[in-house]
Amino acid sequence: MTAAPTIPNAEEAVHSRPAAAPGSHDVLLQLDNVHTYYGQIHALQGISLEVRRGEIVTLIGANGAGKTTTLKTISGLLHPRQGKVRFEGRDISRTPAHELVRAGIGHSPEGRRIFSRLTILENLKMGAFTRPQNDIQGDLDHVFELFPRLKERIGQRGGSLSGGEQQMLAIGRALMARPRVLLLDEPSLGLSPILVQQIFVIIQEINSAGTTILLVEQNALQALIVANRGYVLQTGQVALSGASADLRENEMVRKAYLGE
């Protein structure tokens, strides 16, 4: 496997998260023996995991392991052929994606997928399409507090932004729906080391403000530093799981994903 790229002095820039004690948080999101396909391709082969309220949980693994497919299955972009996805105890395995946004699942996808011809403000308002437009000013203020650069460029078209600014916009747009759980897919991909550090600090701030986070991240070291717990995916299956601190010390994880 290819080792995940790491950032020097990551421990100094982002504080390690303590593992959540078993039973200290109720389960917000749960996958039970989920099998998802792309046509005849069996992408997820019995994935089971849980995310407790208030946690940051990370999924790590090589390209093609099923990380993005897991997030798409949770957010309703794909539906499992077998198994259950439950959110707040309710089976959402067949629920359309737009209804899951209303239910409280936000998704910042891989590749950002912003609306390139719309301005920053218009992109953010699109993130709040399920809500009354006269009730979003406080959320706009919150996004601009997290990402001051977006406020400075509020009238600029999304396609003219830098990669880092587009990532900020993608996360901000997802937050505009007031999600109870935020799915983040590769938020640091393609960013400079300085911006990577900023994004991970902001992820912790979002979580500290009350949003549960499920994080897919190719930078395994950073992900395991900010997360409470983690799951290692290999070829559509969970190969290993546990507290992030324990995974950082696991020999297989260190060799395969931490470049040691």
HUQUI-V737461 format. One record per run of one state. SS is the DSSP state (H for helix, E for strand, L for the rest). FROM is the first residue (numbers start at 1). TO is the last residue. If there is no record, write none. Layout:
BEGIN
SS:FROM:TO, SS:FROM:TO
END
This chain:
BEGIN
L:1:9, H:10:13, L:14:26, E:27:38, L:39:40, E:41:52, L:53:55, E:56:60, L:61:66, H:67:74, L:75:81, E:82:87, L:88:89, E:90:91, L:92:96, H:97:103, L:104:104, E:105:108, L:109:118, E:119:119, H:120:127, L:128:132, H:133:135, L:136:136, H:137:146, L:147:147, H:148:152, L:153:156, E:157:157, H:158:160, L:161:162, H:163:175, L:176:180, E:181:185, L:186:192, H:193:208, L:209:211, E:212:216, L:217:219, H:220:226, L:227:228, E:229:234, L:235:236, E:237:243, H:244:249, L:250:250, H:251:257, L:258:260
END
